[in-house]
Amino acid sequence: MTLRISLRDGEKVVINGAVIRSSGRTDLAIESKVTILRGREIMGPAEATTPARALYFHTMMAYLDPDGVSRHHDAIIETLSTVGRLATCEAGRAAVAGFASRAAAANYYRALGECRTLMRLEQEALAAVAEEAA
């Protein structure tokens, strides 16, 4: 099955660890199994500033580096433990469970989707705490 991706001018994509930047509007047709993340899905280490964001970063690295996944596995487990303790709402617990299931099956791309849910919930909780403190 072919994966079709349209990139805007200057947009980055990582394909099997190679960072590619489009020059002009670019359409790609990926016809084999690859690890791929679009620019908006890529997080740098400096952006992993909260537990949920750190979980996303370590999971992203496991996804992009399948040969070195064991190096990232311990960080995922440790960070998931922290995120799990912080997930007190039903949606958070469901996202943690979904993440754990996908990560255990080495489906890291789908686990990243659960991380995005956890990051959103975490941001909402931090905003609520800041609002209460003000």
N, C-alpha and C positions, 0 to 999 in steps of 0.2 A: 504494500500500500504506500502511495506517495504522500509525503508531507509537504504541503505548499506553504511558504512563508513569504510575506511581503515586508521589505525593510524600507524605512524612510531614509532619506539622504543623511549619511553620517551615523545611522543607527548601528550598534554593535550586536554581534551574535557570537556565542561560543559554540563551536562544533568540534566534538572530540578533543577538547582542550585548546583548540586554536581560536584566538580572538580574531574575528573578521569584522571589518567596518565597511559598510556599503558606501559606494561613491555614486550618488544619485539614487533614485528610486530603483530598488532591486527586487526581483522576484526569484526565489529559489525553489527548486523541486528536489527534495531529499528522497532518494529512492532506496536507501538501505538503512539499517538500524544504526543510529548514532545517539550520542548524548549531546543535547542541544539546549541552550538557554538564550533567550532574547535579552537584549540590553536591560530592559526594565526588570528582568528576573535575576539579574546578577547583583550580588552584594559584595562589597569589599570588606576586608577584616576590620577596618576602622568604623564601619557602620554597624557592627555586631555589638551594640551598646547595652542591650537588655537581654534577659534570659531567652525570650522568644526569638529575638533577632540572632542571638548566638546559635540557637538551635537551627535556624534557617541556614546560617552560614556554614555550620559543620555538615549539615545535610547536603547543601549545594556542593560542597567540596567532595563528599562521598559520591555524589552523582557524577560530577565532572572527572573524577579520578578513580575509575573502577579498579584499576590495578593497585591503588593505594588505599582502598576502602578501609582496611584494617587500621590504618593510622587515624582515621576519622571516627571510627566506631566508638572508641572509648569516650571521646568528646561528646558524641551524640548521646550516649547513655547518661553521662554525668549531667549534661545540660537538660535532658528530658526529665531527669529526676527533679531538678530545680523547678522547671516549668510545671511539672505535674503537681508539685506542692502549692504552686501559686494559682493553679486553675481551680477556682472555687465555684464557678457558675456551671450550669449544666452544659452550655455550649462549649465552654473551655474543656470540661472533662471529656466531652464527645470528641473534640478536636485532638486532645492528647491520645485518646484511645485509637482514633483513626490514624494518627501519625504513627503510633507504636506498631500498629498492624501493618501499615505500608512499609515502614522502615525494616521491620522484621522479615518481610518478604523481599527486601532489597529493591522495592519500588520507590526509589528516592525522588523521582520526579513528582509522583502523586503525593508523597509525603511533604514536599515543598508547598503544595496547596493547603495542607492542614497547617503548616507553619504560618502561611499568610493569614489564615483565620486566627491563629494564636497571637500573631503580632497585632492584628486589629483589636482583638479583645484586650490585650495588654495595654495598648495605647488608650483605649476607652477607660480602662481602670486607672491608669496613671492620670488621665485628664480629670476623672472624677475625684481622685485624691487631691490633686492640685486645686480643684474648684472648692472642695471642702476646707482646705487650708487657707484659702483666700478670704 
